Amino acid sequence: MQSSEDVIKTHLDAYNARDLNKFAACYAPEIVILDGQGNQIIKGLEVLRGFYGKLFDQSPELHVNVNTTKRIVVGQIVIDEESISGINFEGLPKEGRWAMVNRVANGKIDYCQFFGPESP
């Protein structure tokens, strides 16, 4: 089984490639994504696929950079500072910086919470 960091690397590579199938395969069916205030943004793989499919389709220049020297890994938890650019999606900024907290269980991301200016 992949380590938590390996799962996050695969997920980030798929995000940058805008490969929805590979990206979604990194998530557990019951994935929950929260914003910094604890509001549920996404629940379930089908909702995740709908949101990110649209984001990927509308944002051909979408790219995330992660400062892995600042990465924190504690067991199943991986915390990254992400800089995202090329966003072309109504309601989201064109670019931004977020702290992303991901929990990996059984080789899949089952929980994510982001802290930053807007939804990722």
C-alpha positions as CSV (number, residue, x, y, z in Angstrom):
1,M,0.0,0.0,0.0
2,Q,1.2,3.5,-0.8
3,S,2.3,5.8,2.0
4,S,0.2,8.9,2.8
5,E,2.8,11.1,1.1
6,D,2.7,8.9,-2.1
7,V,-1.1,9.1,-2.3
8,I,-0.9,12.9,-2.0
9,K,1.9,13.0,-4.7
10,T,-0.3,10.9,-7.1
11,H,-3.3,13.2,-6.4
12,L,-1.2,16.4,-7.0
13,D,0.2,14.9,-10.3
14,A,-3.3,14.0,-11.5
15,Y,-4.5,17.5,-10.5
16,N,-1.8,19.2,-12.6
17,A,-2.5,16.8,-15.5
18,R,-6.2,17.6,-15.1
19,D,-6.8,13.8,-15.2
20,L,-10.2,13.5,-13.5
21,N,-10.2,9.7,-13.4
22,K,-6.7,9.4,-11.8
23,F,-7.5,12.3,-9.5
24,A,-10.8,10.8,-8.3
25,A,-9.1,7.4,-7.8
26,C,-7.1,9.0,-5.0
27,Y,-10.3,9.6,-2.9
28,A,-12.4,7.4,-0.8
29,P,-16.1,7.1,-1.9
30,E,-17.1,8.9,1.3
31,I,-14.7,11.8,0.9
32,V,-15.6,14.9,2.9
33,I,-14.0,18.3,2.0
34,L,-14.4,21.2,4.4
35,D,-13.4,24.9,4.1
36,G,-11.5,26.6,6.9
37,Q,-14.7,27.4,8.8
38,G,-15.7,23.8,8.8
39,N,-18.4,24.2,6.2
40,Q,-18.9,21.0,4.1
41,I,-18.0,21.8,0.5
42,I,-18.0,18.3,-1.0
43,K,-19.4,15.0,0.3
44,G,-18.9,11.9,-1.8
45,L,-17.0,10.9,-4.8
46,E,-19.8,11.8,-7.3
47,V,-19.9,15.4,-6.1
48,L,-16.1,15.6,-6.1
49,R,-16.0,14.3,-9.7
50,G,-18.7,16.9,-10.8
51,F,-16.9,19.8,-9.2
52,Y,-13.4,19.0,-10.3
53,G,-14.5,17.8,-13.7
54,K,-15.9,21.2,-14.4
55,L,-12.9,23.0,-12.9
56,F,-10.5,20.9,-15.0
57,D,-12.5,21.5,-18.2
58,Q,-12.7,25.2,-17.6
59,S,-9.1,25.8,-16.4
60,P,-6.6,24.5,-19.1
61,E,-3.8,26.4,-17.3
62,L,-4.6,25.0,-13.9
63,H,-1.5,24.2,-11.9
64,V,-0.6,23.6,-8.2
65,N,2.8,24.0,-6.7
66,V,3.5,22.5,-3.3
67,N,6.4,23.6,-1.0
68,T,7.3,20.1,0.2
69,T,10.0,21.5,2.4
70,K,7.2,22.8,4.6
71,R,5.2,19.6,4.4
72,I,4.0,18.1,7.7
73,V,3.3,14.4,7.8
74,V,1.9,12.8,11.0
75,G,0.8,9.3,10.3
76,Q,-2.3,9.6,8.1
77,I,-2.3,13.4,8.0
78,V,-0.4,15.4,5.3
79,I,-0.4,19.2,5.5
80,D,0.8,21.1,2.5
81,E,1.1,24.8,1.5
82,E,-0.3,25.0,-2.0
83,S,-0.1,27.8,-4.5
84,I,-2.7,27.3,-7.3
85,S,-2.8,29.3,-10.5
86,G,-4.7,29.2,-13.7
87,I,-8.1,28.9,-12.1
88,N,-10.9,29.8,-14.5
89,F,-14.1,29.0,-12.5
90,E,-16.9,31.3,-11.5
91,G,-16.7,32.3,-7.8
92,L,-13.0,31.4,-7.4
93,P,-10.0,33.6,-7.6
94,K,-7.6,33.2,-10.6
95,E,-4.9,32.1,-8.1
96,G,-4.2,31.8,-4.4
97,R,-2.4,30.1,-1.6
98,W,-4.0,27.5,0.7
99,A,-3.0,25.3,3.6
100,M,-4.4,21.8,2.8
101,V,-5.0,19.2,5.4
102,N,-5.5,15.7,4.0
103,R,-6.1,12.5,5.8
104,V,-5.3,9.2,4.0
105,A,-6.9,6.0,5.2
106,N,-6.6,2.6,3.5
107,G,-4.6,4.3,0.6
108,K,-7.3,6.9,-0.2
109,I,-7.9,10.5,0.9
110,D,-11.1,10.4,3.0
111,Y,-11.0,13.9,4.5
112,C,-9.7,17.2,3.4
113,Q,-9.9,20.7,4.9
114,F,-8.4,23.8,3.3
115,F,-7.6,27.1,4.9
116,G,-7.1,30.1,2.7
117,P,-8.9,32.9,0.9
118,E,-11.4,30.9,-1.2
119,S,-12.5,27.4,-2.1
120,P,-9.8,25.5,-4.0
